[in-house]
Amino acid sequence: MTENLYSRRRVIQMGLGSLAGMGLLAACGGTGGSSDQIKLQLIFWGTATRDKLTKKAIDLFQKQHSNIKITSQFTDFNSYWNKLNTQIAGSAAPDLIQMDMRYIKQFVQKGQLLDLSTYLSNKTIDLSDFDTALLDSSKVNGKVYGVPMGGNYPTYMYNSVLLKKANVGNPPDNLKWTWDQFAEYATKLSTALKSDGVYGTRDNSYDIVSFEMWMRGRNKELYTNDGKLGYEVQDVVEWFQFWSDLRKAGGSLPIDVQTGLGSTAGPESDPLIKGKTVFTGLWSNQFEAFQAATKSTMGMASPPVGTASSLYLKASMLMSAYSKTKHPQEAADFIGFVNTNPDAIKALGLERGTPGGSKARQELTPVLTSVQQSILAYMEKVSSSGIARVKTVLDPSGAGAVADALTRHGQAIAFGKESVSGGAQAFYQDAQKALEAGQ
């Protein structure tokens, strides 16, 4: 592990641009209750682990800014965007907003995010040592509307205890396995662990990240530069057929069992933590929260790859501010604090991804846990493996609705309500409509 992870391994150059109940906030823009105290509101998606670490960083900030009080709330990823949109529409927008690269463009187009360029220029947010490739990957129209809290790679996390019990061998150490090899391996795991009711993998047929890895393995992107779909219907048919065949072979968890576990994006309802599968698809930064949720030792393998390099380093959660916040300077102060203050950096760790600032990584190096070291080791391994390549197209407005359509039709096919061909056609049409509506 090194303090110069990104530049030495050229990690950032391998990618461009990946987390539980929340009530409506009472006031827009953090209206304070007294004249001398400023109140800010922060909203984010994530797990209880992320909430705990975030509150530590907030406490540290408030100790240095006694006139500012920050209230935070979090929810799961699937609920986050509808609730955030509801708050904004109801004049109850939070001052500080955790943003994702799949959604940022549509928020910018609606004028809902604060341009942070001025605060970068005057060093309120001092990113002088920040990796320029990571920062550039998060820009919209050349402007900064959110600062990446780190970078992540896709991963297929697995339960090492169940894998050892199955006794079918380890995943390929070189990270380069094909989708067919993965299907064969997952089916062997299901057969070996049948008496325990454990399956090789969760059904990722409606997981947008796995879907993207499939398309990139075919040397295609999800979207074109002009905001259209970057693949054909036949690509979607073959994707859904792959998972249909895997279900029939018994390699993936039955859809009724999987959906019956719950729908939150955190570890609690994931079949991996429930002991129902050996594999599940995630982002590398989620490894810490998932490992904390189980006594079993977890491991990380790459998602299957195709004929082209498919993985990319994603600018992970960005910290943004609402365009109409009444306290833009204070919001910028917090964004700068969590990205540069040594104590805040240590409090947040790698849970939102590996920081882009070289000083931040230097601060973290001596205090990383063994789990966090595993995350860095995986990222370094992927970056040097040749299975990652630059993502050159920013997700357009409507990308979130495309992901929703994939979930809708992927589940319908898994439940037998739609055929593979019919579901693929329906998804493709819905995806096209979503992109047209977002323009």
Buried (B, 14 or more C-beta within 10 A) or exposed (E): EEBEBBBEBBBBBBBBBBBBEBEEBEBBBBEBEEEEEBBBBBBBBBBBBBBEBBBBBBEBBBEEBEEBBBBBBBBBBBBBBEBBBEBBEEEBBBBBBBBBBBBBBBBBBEEBBBBBBBBBEEEBBBBEEBBEBBBBBBBBEEEBBBBBBBBBBBBBBBBEBBBEBBEBEEBBEEBBBBBEBBBBBBBBBBBBBEEEEBBBBBBBBBBBBBBBBBBBBBEBBBBBEEBEBBBEBEBBBBBBBBBBBBBEBBBBBBBEBBBEBBEBBBBBBBBBBBBBBBBBBBBBBBBBBBBBBBEBBBBBBBBBBBEEBBBBBBBBBBBBBBBBBBBBEBBBBBBBBBBBBEBBBBBBBBBBBBBBBBBBBBBBBEEBEEBBEBBBEBBBBBBBBBBBBBBEBBBBBBBBBBBBBBBBBBBBBBEEEBBBBBBBBBBBEBBBBBBEEBE
